[in-house]
Amino acid sequence: MMPSEVLDDNLTINDKCSMVPLLPKACPVCSGKDITRIAGDYINVVSLTGKCLLRTFSTRCLGCGELNNPFTMANIIQSGFWPNSPKRLSYLFDQEVFRFWDGLRKNAPGTSENSFLEVLNTLAKFHGRHGKISPSIFSTAFKEWCFCQYKIDCAQHKNWLECPACAYEQHSSHVDGNCKLYRYKSSGKRTRSEFYDGLFIVNDMEVKPFIEELYQGKFGKVEKDVRCGGVWGAARNTARNKKSLDITGLEVMSCRHQLGQKALNMHQGELYGYALFLIKHHMVPRNVQFVFADVMCKLRKYVERVDPATAKKFTGALSVMHAKGHGLDCQVIWDGEWIDGTGRSTGEETEQVFSFLSRFCNTTKYQKPENREETLTEMILHWNKRKIEAQAEYLVKKYKKVQGDLLQHEKDVKTALDKFDVQPDFADLKSEIRAIASKVSVPSATSLTDSAKILLLFHDLKRQVNDHEEFSFLASICPNLPDLSVLNIQLLRKKKEDKIKILRSLIKSNGQNIDPNDVLSVVTVGFERMMESVYFEKVHWLTRIKKVADTSKQRFILRKKVSKTTTSMQNLVTLYNEFSREKVVFDDVIKGSFKWILDLQQRLYPRGFTDIEKRCVLISQMKKERCEEELVILQLEMKKYLRFYGNKCLTMEQEIKIIWKVQRFSGNCSLSEKDTYTLSICCARRCLCFKEFFRIQMSNMMKKTILKRKTRMKLLWKSSNRFSIMISITMVLTLKMTKMKLEMKSILTLIWFYPLEMTS
């Protein structure tokens, strides 16, 4: 027997005529409850116990005789079901199934939809029912349901792509690419436009013309540069296509509170043009002050070259953790910790977004383009929702933590300065280190004279061109130079054939008018800067041994790096003394005593205040300055947070009045004038509460008091808790909505608030 069958007294199997549990249970005309149901055709109903066959029905009122069809879209949805189609009704899905699957896929990324349907089919079979759920029907209905939930959020003023703390003016943003979120070509072509219409992922048709105009079909190459992150894919501005892939990844921008804001599909690898598109079209309009990127040292130069106007509208900075993989000279120039105004922004926020999104690569790479974009959009909305709901507590915790860090850094700076009884000019120290770091190993190719180029090429090709009569005169002119490979001169890294062509063209244009002093000055400066760079690197590793390394393993690794710099310095000194007229002593150079920069080293500092001590104090001072900046930034963000939701209250108050006026004009009033007045007063009082609370909060928490430290910290803790609780409750109250009243012509969403006394 089937679950829908029953035995009567004569042992005959009959259909017990199970019907779909729909509303209404009363007559819609006379409101009489004495109604009878007339069974209709079978329909597939899917619940958490699987698929079953139930009957549709129509109702007849025994009081007024009215015949009604309860299977309208409004009644189906109000009864807790979701139809597969508004025109051809064959499936009804219990919305609890969609809610369960939606929560499962978001909290267990990578779970297959087909596997979930197999579980439902197994449960149906266990209960004695037959038949399987159609995957295509389920998938289509579920996506339509998800889009409806998004539209409900929009009606309730819940924009999960808008960060309350970044409203009105955004401090910083991080842009990065994720090559895990690719898509196979074999997964199918686009058959329709996506439901969200570029809400999170920009339409490909907007990006494609921009990239084509930018590169004009030619993608430049960037030389590998292990000193500046060049071994990473992000550092190479080259097109990388794969035959099997249609989309090679996702480029995403996020704010400093880990909210994903905008993204685009990468079709040719991690090109700089994709990051430039997000910067130009989505960061600059938001007035973003600082833009973080993993290879900003190269990206910034690229933007300055192709779009100087955009480059002037933002300040570039390296992500704090990725900066550790760059050259030490690059770190002190581009690292966010060395740039004024960045605060404690890490520039790694998009990596945190990717820690969630990357887990969906197992499913999205097999989806059609529109399905993939819808899935990733829904996931980012879920991620942002979690971040926004916890943002008030996050801001308070971060404020308290930064205050503690600031006290510690102030203590470190004071202890170091008292030890040596010195008051250095930190701006000069910073400029001194950056001046050394900004020097490249040798002048660029554009700054080399023709004489220097000719002699450098001849020295490099001496064995290959000795037999050529056209180059024989150079043997008597070229000075005796050492091995120049350590200088990493770009001109000498070209192919042999290209170098010979360049040499011939230079000799043809200059003749024998060649000055050997030009090449000597170039090589001398190159070796001097290399020695400065090696010493700079040694100081960096010794500083990390003193401040960072807390285990013997870490100290062992860092000491090996120090030993390596010592060996490099010995080789450089040997090569330098082979051709230079003024010899240098290794013992002096390894201590940082350079004859050519004695003017920079003649400071009024005590003898024990070495370069290592200078670096340690400077790092602590910069961390202290970043903490002070972060406190100011957090104060502004708290203010914007309160202002954001205060404006929400005012907007909703106006909408409540408009809804009431429209209802009164149409004669269909589900909201009385008294209710409207009560809600408006509540909104107004809520706004006043925002203003008064913010005034008290600023005076108690943000301004310094003359109380003792223990009492002040205790007051801060209480005030911070009040702030966190108040903001959390206000957020719930602001976004709290009643159930939607579905009508034939319009959907009216009414916003209700709890009494204000609940927040006191």
C-alpha positions in Angstrom: 0.0 0.0 0.0 1.0 3.6 -0.7 1.0 6.2 2.0 -2.0 7.9 0.3 -4.0 4.6 0.4 -6.2 3.3 3.2 -8.3 0.1 3.9 -12.0 0.5 4.6 -14.2 -1.9 6.6 -14.6 -4.2 3.6 -10.8 -4.4 3.2 -10.9 -2.4 0.0 -8.0 -0.2 -0.8 -9.2 3.4 -1.3 -7.4 6.7 -1.9 -7.7 8.8 1.3 -7.5 11.9 -0.9 -4.8 13.9 0.9 -4.9 17.5 -0.1 -2.3 20.3 -0.1 -2.5 22.2 3.2 -3.3 25.7 1.8 -5.0 28.7 3.2 -7.7 30.1 3.5 -9.7 28.1 6.1 -12.5 30.6 5.8 -14.6 31.9 2.9 -13.0 35.0 1.3 -16.4 36.5 0.6 -18.5 36.1 3.7 -15.7 34.9 6.1 -17.8 31.9 6.9 -15.8 28.9 8.2 -18.3 26.3 7.0 -16.6 25.4 3.7 -16.1 22.2 1.8 -13.2 21.1 -0.4 -13.6 19.6 -3.8 -10.7 17.4 -4.8 -8.8 18.0 -8.1 -5.7 16.7 -9.9 -2.6 15.4 -8.3 0.4 17.7 -7.8 4.0 17.1 -6.7 4.7 18.5 -3.2 8.3 18.5 -1.9 9.0 18.8 1.8 11.9 17.9 4.1 10.7 14.3 4.0 11.0 14.1 0.2 8.5 14.2 -2.7 4.9 13.2 -2.3 1.7 13.3 -4.5 -1.1 15.4 -3.0 -4.4 16.7 -4.6 -5.3 20.2 -5.5 -8.8 21.4 -4.6 -11.3 24.1 -4.9 -13.5 25.4 -2.0 -17.3 26.0 -1.8 -18.8 28.0 1.0 -21.9 26.3 2.4 -23.2 29.7 3.6 -23.1 31.8 0.4 -22.4 29.1 -2.1 -19.3 30.9 -3.5 -16.8 28.7 -5.4 -13.1 29.7 -5.1 -9.7 28.5 -6.3 -7.2 28.8 -3.5 -4.3 27.9 -5.8 -3.3 31.5 -6.6 0.3 32.7 -6.4 -0.4 35.0 -3.4 -2.2 32.2 -1.4 0.4 29.6 -2.3 3.3 31.8 -1.1 1.3 33.0 2.0 0.7 29.3 2.9 4.5 28.6 3.0 4.9 27.0 -0.4 6.8 28.1 -3.6 5.5 27.1 -7.1 7.7 25.9 -9.9 6.0 28.2 -12.4 3.3 30.8 -12.2 1.6 29.5 -15.3 2.1 25.7 -15.4 1.8 24.5 -11.9 3.3 21.0 -11.5 5.5 21.3 -8.3 5.0 22.9 -4.9 8.1 23.3 -2.7 7.8 23.8 1.0 9.8 26.9 1.6 11.5 25.2 4.6 13.2 23.0 2.0 14.7 26.0 0.4 15.7 27.6 3.7 17.4 24.4 4.8 19.3 24.0 1.5 20.2 27.7 1.4 21.7 27.4 5.0 23.4 24.2 4.2 25.2 25.4 1.0 26.3 28.6 2.7 27.6 26.9 5.9 29.0 23.8 4.1 30.4 25.2 0.9 31.0 22.7 -1.9 27.9 20.6 -1.1 26.3 19.4 -4.3 22.7 20.3 -5.0 22.2 16.9 -6.7 23.5 15.2 -3.6 21.0 17.1 -1.5 18.2 16.0 -3.8 19.3 12.4 -3.6 19.0 12.6 0.2 15.4 13.9 -0.2 14.7 11.0 -2.7 16.1 8.5 -0.2 13.8 9.9 2.6 10.8 9.7 0.3 11.6 6.1 -0.5 12.0 5.3 3.2 8.4 6.6 3.8 7.1 4.4 1.0 6.8 7.0 -1.7 8.1 6.7 -5.3 9.4 9.1 -7.9 12.4 11.5 -7.9 12.6 15.3 -7.7 13.5 16.9 -11.0 16.9 18.6 -10.6 16.2 21.2 -13.2 12.8 22.2 -11.8 14.3 22.4 -8.3 17.3 24.5 -9.4 15.1 27.0 -11.3 12.6 27.3 -8.5 15.3 27.7 -5.9 17.1 30.5 -7.8 13.8 32.3 -8.2 13.1 32.0 -4.5 16.6 33.3 -3.6 16.1 36.3 -5.9 12.7 36.9 -4.2 14.4 37.0 -0.8 16.9 39.5 -2.2 14.0 41.7 -3.4 12.3 41.4 0.0 15.6 42.7 1.6 15.6 45.6 -0.9 12.0 46.5 0.1 13.2 46.4 3.8 16.2 48.7 3.0 18.7 45.9 3.7 21.5 46.5 1.3 24.2 44.0 2.2 26.7 45.5 -0.3 26.7 48.8 1.5 29.1 49.1 4.5 27.6 51.4 7.2 31.0 52.4 8.5 32.3 53.3 5.0 29.1 55.3 4.1 29.5 58.8 2.7 33.3 58.5 2.4 35.5 55.3 2.2 38.9 55.3 3.8 40.6 52.4 1.9 39.9 49.5 -0.4 41.8 46.3 -1.3 41.7 44.8 -4.8 42.9 41.3 -5.5 42.4 38.4 -7.9 41.4 34.8 -7.2 42.4 32.2 -9.7 40.5 29.4 -7.9 37.1 30.7 -9.0 37.6 29.6 -12.7 35.0 28.1 -15.0 35.3 25.3 -17.6 34.3 26.0 -21.2 32.6 22.7 -21.3 30.1 23.7 -18.6 27.9 25.4 -21.1 27.2 28.8 -22.7 25.1 31.6 -21.3 21.4 31.1 -22.0 19.9 34.0 -20.2 20.8 37.1 -18.2 21.5 36.7 -14.5 18.8 37.7 -12.1 20.9 40.2 -10.1 22.0 42.2 -13.3 25.5 43.0 -12.3 24.8 43.7 -8.6 28.2 42.2 -7.5 29.9 40.9 -10.6 30.2 43.5 -13.4 28.7 42.5 -16.7 31.4 41.1 -19.1 30.2 43.4 -21.9 31.2 46.5 -19.8 34.7 45.2 -19.0 35.6 43.8 -22.4 35.7 47.1 -24.4 37.7 48.7 -21.6 40.4 45.9 -21.7 40.5 45.9 -25.5 41.0 49.7 -25.6 43.6 49.5 -22.9 45.8 46.8 -24.4 44.7 47.0 -28.0 45.3 43.3 -28.4 48.9 43.5 -27.1 49.7 42.4 -23.6 53.0 43.7 -22.3 55.5 41.5 -20.5 57.0 42.2 -17.1 60.5 40.8 -16.4 60.7 38.4 -13.5 61.9 40.2 -10.4 62.3 38.2 -7.2 63.1 41.3 -5.3 59.6 42.8 -5.9 57.1 39.9 -5.9 57.7 39.2 -9.6 57.6 35.5 -9.0 53.8 35.8 -8.3 51.3 35.6 -11.1 49.8 38.9 -10.0 53.1 40.7 -10.8 53.1 39.7 -14.5 51.0 41.9 -16.7 50.6 39.1 -19.3 47.6 37.3 -20.8 47.4 33.7 -19.6 44.7 31.8 -21.4 43.9 28.1 -21.0 42.1 26.1 -23.7 39.8 24.4 -21.2 38.9 27.5 -19.3 36.3 30.2 -20.2 36.9 32.3 -17.0 40.3 32.2 -15.3 39.3 33.8 -12.0 37.5 36.6 -10.2 38.9 40.1 -9.4 37.3 41.5 -6.2 37.5 44.8 -4.3 36.6 45.1 -0.7 36.5 47.7 2.1 38.6 47.7 5.3 35.8 45.9 7.1 36.0 42.7 5.0 32.9 43.4 2.9 33.0 42.4 -0.8 31.8 45.4 -2.8 32.4 44.7 -6.5 33.9 42.0 -8.7 34.6 41.1 -12.4 35.4 38.0 -14.3 39.0 37.5 -15.4 39.3 35.9 -18.9 43.0 36.4 -19.4 44.7 36.0 -16.1 45.4 38.6 -13.5 46.0 41.6 -15.8 46.6 45.1 -14.3 43.7 46.3 -16.5 41.2 44.4 -14.4 42.3 46.2 -11.2 42.4 49.5 -13.0 38.8 49.0 -14.1 37.6 48.6 -10.5 39.8 51.5 -9.4 38.5 53.9 -12.0 34.8 52.9 -12.1 34.1 51.8 -8.6 36.8 53.2 -6.2 37.3 56.7 -7.4 33.5 57.4 -7.4 33.4 56.3 -3.8 36.3 58.8 -2.9 38.5 56.0 -1.7 41.7 57.5 -0.3 44.0 54.5 -0.2 44.1 51.6 -2.6 45.9 48.4 -1.4 47.1 45.7 -3.8 49.6 42.8 -3.6 51.9 44.4 -6.3 51.0 48.1 -5.9 54.6 49.0 -6.6 54.1 47.8 -10.2 50.4 48.5 -10.5 50.8 52.2 -9.6 53.5 52.7 -12.2 51.2 51.1 -14.8 48.3 53.3 -13.9 50.4 56.4 -14.0 51.5 55.4 -17.5 48.1 54.5 -19.1 45.8 56.8 -17.1 47.5 59.6 -15.3 44.2 61.3 -14.3 43.1 58.3 -12.3 46.5 57.9 -10.7 46.2 61.3 -9.1 42.9 60.4 -7.4 44.2 57.7 -5.0 47.2 56.8 -2.9 48.6 53.3 -3.5 49.9 51.0 -0.8 51.2 47.4 -0.5 49.2 44.9 1.4 51.0 44.4 4.8 51.6 40.7 4.6 52.3 40.5 0.9 54.8 43.3 1.3 57.1 40.8 3.1 57.6 39.0 -0.1 58.9 42.2 -1.9 62.3 43.6 -1.8 63.3 45.4 1.4 63.7 48.7 -0.6 60.2 48.2 -1.9 58.8 47.6 1.5 59.9 50.9 3.1 58.4 52.9 0.2 55.1 51.1 -0.5 54.3 49.1 2.7 51.1 50.4 4.3 52.8 50.6 7.7 55.3 53.2 6.3 52.6 55.4 4.6 51.0 58.2 6.7 47.3 58.2 7.0 46.7 54.4 6.4 46.1 53.7 10.1 46.0 50.0 10.9 44.5 49.0 7.5 46.1 45.7 6.5 45.2 45.7 2.8 44.5 41.9 3.2 40.7 42.2 3.5 39.9 40.6 0.1 42.0 37.6 1.2 39.5 37.1 4.0 36.6 37.3 1.6 38.4 34.7 -0.6 38.7 32.4 2.4 34.9 32.0 2.1 34.4 32.4 -1.7 37.2 30.0 -2.7 35.3 27.1 -1.0 32.6 27.3 -3.8 35.1 26.6 -6.6 34.1 22.9 -6.6 30.6 23.7 -7.7 30.8 27.0 -9.6 33.4 25.7 -12.1 30.8 23.3 -13.5 27.9 25.9 -13.7 26.7 28.0 -16.6 27.9 31.7 -16.5 24.6 33.0 -15.2 24.3 30.3 -12.5 27.9 30.9 -11.4 27.4 34.7 -11.1 24.1 34.2 -9.2 25.7 31.7 -6.8 28.7 34.0 -6.0 26.5 37.0 -5.6 24.3 35.2 -3.1 27.4 34.0 -1.2 28.9 37.5 -1.0 25.5 38.8 0.3 25.5 36.2 3.0 29.1 37.0 3.9 28.5 40.7 4.0 25.3 40.2 6.1 27.4 38.4 8.8 30.0 41.2 8.8 27.4 44.0 9.0 25.4 42.4 11.8 28.7 42.1 13.9 30.1 45.4 12.8 29.2 47.4 15.9 30.9 44.9 18.2 33.8 44.7 15.8 34.4 48.5 15.9 34.3 48.7 19.6 36.7 45.7 20.1 39.1 47.1 17.6 39.0 50.5 19.2 39.9 49.0 22.6 42.6 46.9 21.1 44.2 49.8 19.3 44.2 51.8 22.5 46.1 49.1 24.3 48.6 48.7 21.4 49.1 52.5 21.4 50.1 52.5 25.1 52.6 49.7 24.5 54.2 51.4 21.5 54.5 54.7 23.4 56.2 52.7 26.2 58.6 51.1 23.7 59.6 54.4 22.2 60.1 56.1 25.5 62.2 53.2 26.9 64.5 53.2 23.9 65.0 57.0 23.9 65.6 57.1 27.6 68.2 54.4 27.3 70.3 56.4 24.9 69.2 59.8 26.1 68.5 61.0 22.6 65.6 62.8 20.8 66.0 61.9 17.1 64.1 63.5 14.3 61.9 60.6 13.2 61.1 62.3 9.9 64.8 62.5 9.1 65.4 58.9 10.0 62.5 57.8 7.8 63.7 60.0 4.9 67.3 58.6 5.4 66.1 55.0 5.1 63.8 55.7 2.2 66.6 57.6 0.4 68.7 54.5 0.5 65.8 52.2 -0.5 64.7 54.4 -3.4 68.1 53.9 -5.1 68.1 51.2 -7.7 71.2 49.0 -8.3 72.3 51.0 -11.3 70.8 53.9 -13.3 68.1 52.9 -15.7 68.7 52.4 -19.4 67.4 55.9 -20.2 69.9 57.6 -17.9 73.0 55.7 -19.4 75.1 57.7 -21.9 75.9 56.2 -25.3 79.5 55.8 -24.3 78.5 53.9 -21.2 76.2 51.6 -23.2 78.9 50.9 -25.8 81.5 49.9 -23.3 79.1 47.9 -21.1 78.0 45.9 -24.2 81.5 45.4 -25.4 82.6 44.2 -21.9 79.7 41.8 -21.8 80.4 40.5 -25.4 84.2 40.7 -25.4 84.6 37.0 -26.1 82.1 36.9 -28.9 83.3 40.1 -30.7 87.0 39.9 -30.3 87.4 38.6 -33.9 85.3 41.4 -35.4 87.4 44.2 -36.8 84.7 46.8 -36.4 84.9 46.4 -32.6 88.7 46.0 -32.3 89.3 49.7 -31.4 87.1 49.3 -28.2 89.7 46.9 -26.6 92.1 49.8 -26.0 89.4 52.1 -24.7 87.3 49.8 -22.4 88.7 49.9 -18.8 89.3 46.7 -16.9 85.9 46.0 -15.3 84.9 43.1 -13.0 82.0 40.7 -13.4 78.9 42.9 -13.7 76.2 40.2 -13.3 75.6 41.1 -9.7 74.4 44.6 -10.8 71.5 43.2 -12.7 71.8 45.7 -15.6 68.7 45.5 -17.8 70.7 46.4 -21.0 72.9 43.3 -20.5 69.9 40.9 -20.0 68.9 41.0 -23.6 69.7 38.3 -26.2 73.1 38.1 -27.7 71.9 38.9 -31.2 70.0 42.0 -29.9 73.0 43.2 -28.0 75.2 43.0 -31.1 72.7 45.0 -33.1 72.4 47.7 -30.4 76.2 47.9 -30.2 76.6 48.3 -34.0 73.9 51.0 -34.1 75.5 53.0 -31.3 79.0 52.8 -32.8 77.5 54.0 -36.2 75.9 57.0 -34.6 78.8 58.0 -32.2 81.9 56.8 -34.1 85.0 56.6 -31.9 84.0 59.5 -29.7 83.8 57.4 -26.5 84.6 58.5 -22.9 85.7 55.6 -20.6 84.9 57.7 -17.5 81.2 57.4 -18.3 81.2 53.6 -17.8 83.5 53.9 -14.7 81.1 56.3 -13.0 78.1 54.1 -13.8 79.7 50.9 -12.5 81.1 52.7 -9.4 77.6 54.1 -8.5 76.1 50.6 -9.1 78.5 48.8 -6.8 78.1 51.6 -4.1 74.3 51.3 -4.2 74.5 47.5 -4.1 76.7 47.7 -0.9 74.2 50.1 0.6 71.4 47.7 -0.3 73.1 44.7 1.2 73.8 46.6 4.4 70.2 47.8 4.5 69.1 44.1 4.2 71.4 43.0 7.0 70.1 45.7 9.3 66.5 44.5 8.5 67.3 40.9 9.5 69.1 41.9 12.7 66.2 44.1 13.6 63.8 41.2 13.2 66.0 39.0 15.3 65.7 41.6 18.1 62.0 42.5 17.8 60.2 39.5 16.1 62.0 36.2 16.6 60.9 34.5 19.8 62.0 30.9 19.1 65.4 29.4 18.4 64.2 28.2 15.0 63.2 31.7 13.9 66.5 33.1 15.1 68.4 30.3 13.3 66.7 31.2 10.0 67.3 34.9 10.4 71.0 34.4 11.3 71.5 32.4 8.1 70.1 35.3 6.1 72.5 37.7 8.0 75.4 35.4 7.2 74.3 35.4 3.5 74.4 39.2 3.4 77.9 39.2 4.9 79.1 36.9 2.2 77.5 39.0 -0.5 79.2 42.1 1.0 82.6 40.4 0.8 82.1 39.6 -2.9 81.0 43.2 -3.6 84.0 44.7 -1.8 86.4 42.5 -3.7 84.9 43.4 -7.1 84.7 47.1 -6.2 88.4 47.2 -5.2 89.4 45.6 -8.6 88.6 48.7 -10.6 88.0 51.6 -8.2 90.7 54.1 -7.4 89.5 54.6 -3.9 89.6 51.3 -2.0 87.1 50.4 0.7 87.7 48.3 3.8 85.3 45.4 4.5 85.2 46.0 8.2 84.1 49.6 7.7 81.5 48.8 5.0 79.9 45.9 7.0 79.3 48.3 9.8 77.6 50.8 7.5 80.5 53.3 7.3 80.5 54.4 3.6 82.9 57.1 2.5 80.5 58.4 -0.1 77.6 59.1 2.3 79.5 60.3 5.4 77.5 63.5 5.3 74.3 61.5 6.0 76.0 59.6 8.9 77.4 62.5 10.7 74.5 62.8 13.2 74.6 64.1 16.7 73.7 60.6 18.0 75.4 58.7 20.8 77.9 56.0 19.8 75.7 53.1 21.0 72.7 54.4 19.0 73.5 52.2 16.0 71.6 51.8 12.8 69.8 48.7 14.2 68.7 50.7 17.3 67.5 53.5 15.0 65.5 51.1 12.9 63.9 49.5 16.0 62.9 52.9 17.4 61.6 54.1 14.1 59.4 51.0 13.6 57.9 51.5 17.1 57.3 55.1 16.4 55.6 54.4 13.1 53.4 51.8 14.7 52.5 54.4 17.4 51.6 56.9 14.6 49.5 54.3 12.8 47.6 53.5 16.1 46.9 57.2 16.6 45.6 57.5 13.1 43.5 54.3 13.5 41.8 55.8 16.6 40.7 58.9 14.6 39.6 56.7 11.7 37.5 54.5 14.0 35.9 57.5 15.6 34.8 58.7 12.2 33.5 55.2 11.3 31.5 55.0 14.4 30.0 58.4 13.6 29.2 57.4 10.1 27.7 54.1 11.4 25.2 56.1 13.6 24.5 58.6 10.9 23.8 55.8 8.4 21.1 54.2 10.5 19.8 57.5 11.7 19.1 58.4 8.0 17.5 55.0 7.6 15.0 55.9 10.3 14.2 59.2 8.6 13.8 57.5 5.2 11.5 54.8 6.6 9.4 57.4 8.5 8.7 59.1 5.2 7.9 55.9 3.4 5.4 54.9 6.2 3.6 58.2 5.7 3.5 57.7 1.9 2.2 54.2 2.2 -0.6 55.4 4.5 -1.5 58.2 2.1 -1.7 55.8 -0.9 -3.8 53.3 1.1 -6.2 56.0 2.3 -6.5 57.4 -1.3 -7.2 53.9 -2.7 -9.6 53.1 0.1 -7.7 49.9 1.0 -6.3 50.9 4.4 -4.4 48.1 6.3 -2.6 50.8 8.3 -4.6 53.2 10.4 -3.8 56.9 11.0 -3.1 56.2 14.6 -0.6 53.4 13.6 1.1 55.8 11.2 1.4 58.5 13.8 2.8 56.0 16.4 5.4 54.7 13.9 6.4 58.2 12.8 6.9 59.3 16.4 8.9 56.2 17.1 11.2 56.9 14.1 11.7 60.5 15.2 12.5 59.5 18.7 14.9 56.9 17.4 16.7 59.6 15.4 16.9 61.8 18.5 18.2 58.8 20.5 21.0 58.4 17.8 22.0 62.1 18.2 21.9 62.1 22.0 23.7 58.8 22.4 26.4 59.8 19.9 27.0 63.1 21.8 27.4 61.3 25.1 29.5 58.6 23.5 31.9 61.1 22.0 32.4 62.9 25.3 32.9 59.7 27.4 34.8 57.3 25.1 36.7 59.4 22.5 38.0 62.3 24.5 40.9 62.0 27.1 39.9 62.5 30.7 42.0 63.3 33.8 40.9 60.2 35.6 43.4 57.6 36.6 44.2 54.9 34.0 42.4 52.1 35.9 39.2 54.2 36.4 39.4 55.5 32.8 39.7 52.0 31.3 36.8 50.8 33.5 34.6 53.7 32.2 35.7 52.9 28.7 34.7 49.3 29.1 31.3 50.2 30.3 30.8 52.9 27.6 32.0 50.5 24.9 29.5 47.8 26.1 26.7 50.4 26.0 27.8 51.4 22.5 27.9 47.8 21.3 24.5 46.8 22.9 22.9 50.0 21.7 24.1 49.7 18.1 23.2 46.0 17.9 19.7 46.6 19.2 19.2 49.6 17.0 20.3 47.6 14.0 17.7 44.9 14.8 15.0 47.4 15.3 15.8 49.3 12.1 15.7 46.2 9.9 12.8 44.5 11.7 9.8 44.1 9.4 6.4 42.6 9.5 5.3 39.8 7.2 4.5 41.0 3.7 0.8 41.4 2.9 0.4 40.0 -0.6 -2.3 41.8 -2.7 -3.4 41.3 -6.2 -2.0 44.7 -7.6 0.8 45.6 -5.2 3.0 44.5 -2.3 3.1 46.8 0.6 6.0 46.3 3.1 5.4 47.9 6.5 8.1 48.6 9.1 7.4 48.1 12.7 9.6 49.0 15.7 9.7 47.7 19.2 8.9 50.3 21.9 11.8 52.7 22.6 11.9 51.7 26.3 13.5 48.4 25.3 16.8 50.2 24.6 16.9 52.2 27.8 
